[in-house]
Amino acid sequence: MKLVHLPVFITLVTSQFLFSQESQEESETTIYNSKGFNIGLNIGAYFPNKYTASLYDGYGFDIDGKRNSFENSFMYNKIIMEYGGGYGQTDYIAQALGVAHGEWSFNESDMPANMRYNPSFLIGLLGRYSVDKRNAIIINLHGSKINVSGNFTITTNTSTPINQIPRNIQTFAIRGAEQRLLIQFGFQHLFGENEKFNFFAEGGLNITVAKFDKNEILINDLFIDLAQSYNVAGNPAYVIRKPIGTGYGAFAGLGLNIGISEEFRIQLLYSPTLENVNIVEDTKLKLQHSASLRAYYNF
């Protein structure tokens, strides 16, 4: 090779090397955040507020969807009339309490007033379309079965030899369950230059479909299903349907995105949701919370 061509040769080799390095670096910067469609799974914890938990306080709703009075409530009809000997039948409440008929009482002051939802699992299917390295359109479908708990009281009266009537207030459990489906459409953005670890934020429209599932009380060993009142047997003209409703709100999220490989990524997420749980009258948008682990597969 002539000496005069040596600079040209070095320039060509150097350019090729630099081009190869740039191509490799570009490939590395897009390996975990490239365009494409991801599907994923979500598992987490859901923390609902107690705003609509009063649906399960034993009053129930009539055929027009109006809240019952105490005298028409599910608990009054079950405890006083059906199981308490109100129709001249056996007083199963007295048997469960270990007292004689007439030695117990239940009135409106004994009704539950402290109903609350318990934290529950949140399971979901996820869809994510990356429009570029940092931005994606997301569709989430989450489901949760939420338990509700509270308590109510019954007073037992026992006569004494000096004709005094000491009152013994006993506390018992009331429970319920509700199904919720959260449908979310929104946008997600990744922050930072690190291609394997990124903070991200997301937000969009949230649709909550909520359905009454069950309601029951337990008086010592006596189990009473309050939800039977929503389906009156033998009278098709008087069927009170279990409450169900759809409400609209918004969701947001903050978390950490971790690129595992070209095909897989995981995300750790905290998500507040502004939900309208529209299964009782005059509901309002209220804040709920969840924390989740997501796993995505990239096609």
Phi, psi and omega in degrees: 000133179290146182299328182295334180270354184297315177301323178296317180297315180297319179298317180296316181295316180297318179297318180296318179297314179296321178298318180295318180296317179296320180295319180294316179296320178296320178296319181294326182284346180248359187294326183257350185228034183282167177295154177146177182256131177247142167243153184205174177237150180230135171223135184193192179244139183242130184239087181283150174279173187266012190302316182257010181295340180295347174303334186255023185271010173093353177285312181076180183231150181275186185294340178266004179083014178268145180294134181288153168284172180300315182295335178258004185291158179297320182291320178299312182293325180283311186284313185278310190273310188276313184260348183259017178080019183292337179256024182077014180265187181296139178272088181289335178294314178299318178298317181294328180275344182076031178232173178278161176301132181094353180261023175217159180214150179217121180225186187297331179292345179272352183294153180298141178224010186228037182293141180208149173279149175259150174304146184218172176283150175234115182246138184209160170251140188234145172231137184215123177246115180278115177279336171202192185296333189248344188234143182212150171265134184235147173228121182240142177228106184246147176228146179210141172250116190253130176269145180239140181221155178187192177210161177221174184232156170225137180258128175255141182245131178231120181288148179245165180301335181262021174065021171271157183235086176292139183255133180244108181269118181251143184250137182226164186268141168237136185227157176210174177210147183222142176256135176231139174240122179253120179249123187233134175235126183193201188225141180233139180231132176265140180251157173089170183256344178293128188274349180254332181231121180221140165281151180217160175225151180212164178185164180164201182276137176238130175244124180250120173255116184243141182222128172300133183248304180204162179206128186207157175232158181225116177251097190054250181262003183266115179263132180231125181267106180288334184291346176300334181293343179279353179221088184285113183292141174079004180221079183301337181283349182231064177255114178269113185282146177298136183299138175210145181196164180238133179228155184244142180201215183215159175227158175219170180196146174228139182189189181242126177260129182236117176277115181274315180202188178296330184264334190237145171217153173235157179223136171257129193222137163249131186224114168274139178234136176261104191242147170250101180275090196270060178242359172231170183289147171055045179283158181231163175292126180225152185275132172240168183222151174210156174226131191220159169244126180246149173227126182245147171242131183263125177282000000 
